Amino acid sequence: MVDTLVPPLRDRPEVLPSERLLENGMLAGDLRGDFRRIADARNALSVVALWAGVILLCGLSAWLKLWWVVLLAFLLMGPIHVRFAILMHEAAHKLLFSKKRLNDFVGTWLIAYPAFVPITLYRRGHLSHHRDEFGPDEPDMGFYQGYPCEPSDLRRRLLRDALGISGWKNFWALLRATKTAQGRNIAVPILLIQLGLWAGSWIATGEWWIYPLLWWLPWMTQWRVLNRLRAIGEHGGMERSGDRRATTHNVSQHLLARFWFVPYNTGWHLAHHVDMGIPWRNLPRYHAELVASGYVTDAITYRSYLSLWKAATAASAR
C-alpha cells in the first residue's frame, strides 16, 4: 500500500513561465480575458435544459406509473443532482452569468436552494479551499484525507452514502438550524423552496410521491455516492502544496464519466484550480494550454476515474 497519491517531483517538471502562461500557470496578457469570457446565453440555456430534464423525468413517471420508468427516473436523478451542484459551484465562483445580480439570483433560487445548499456559506468555504487546498481552513478535508485506504474502508463509506446515513446527517443539520435566529436565516429559505417543489409537483402531477421519491431520496442517497467518488477524483490522497499538481488530480475525460458525475467540464479540475476564474465552457481549451506547455503530462494523468479509484485503494500505477 502506498501512502500518498501525490505524483513524484520527477513527473512535475518546472516548465513555467512559458510564452503563453505565467509562472503560476495563468494565461498571459490578453489571453486571460478571452478565456475568462462568460457565455451568458448558453449558460441560461443550460439552466433551462436542466430544469426541463427534471420536469420530463417527473412527468413521465407520474403519467406512465410503470415501475421501470420510475426506477429509471430515480437513477437519472443522481446525475441531475450532480448538475445542480456543478452549476451552483459555477455561480459560487460568480461565473454562471456576467451580471452579478443575475448570477446570484439564479444561482441561489433556481440552483442552490433547490439542491439544499446555502450558497453564501458554500462560497465562503469553497474560496478557502481554493486559496489553500488542504490548509487549516479546508472545508472538505473529510472527503480528501485518508487515501490510499483499504478497499473495505471505501466500500464502507460508499455504503453509508448509498443508505442515506450521510445524507440524513446533512438534512438533520438543516432542520436543527431552524432552532436559532442565525440558522433560520440560512435554513428556512431552503426548506420553503423544498416545500414549494413538493407542492408544485403534487399539484402538477396529482401524485404526492414524486418529490420525496424522485428528488429528496436521490439527494439523500445517489448524490452522496457520486459526490464522494468525484471528490476522490479531484483531491483524494493529495497534499498541501504551492504546486497545484500536488493538490489536484488530472484524469482523462470519457463520455460515461462526464454524463454520470463530472458534467459541465468539471472533470478538468486541475485546470480549474490553476485558474479558478475560467468558466466551465473554457476549461478544456485551458487544459490544452497547460498540456502544450508541458505543465500537465501523461505521467500525472490517470487513464480513467476507475484507475484513480483503484489507486486510492491500492498501490496501483497510472
Summary of the structure (lengths in Angstrom):
residues: 318
radius of gyration: 20.2
end to end distance: 14.5
largest distance: 61.9
contacts: 986
relative contact order: 0.16
helix: 65%
strand: 2%
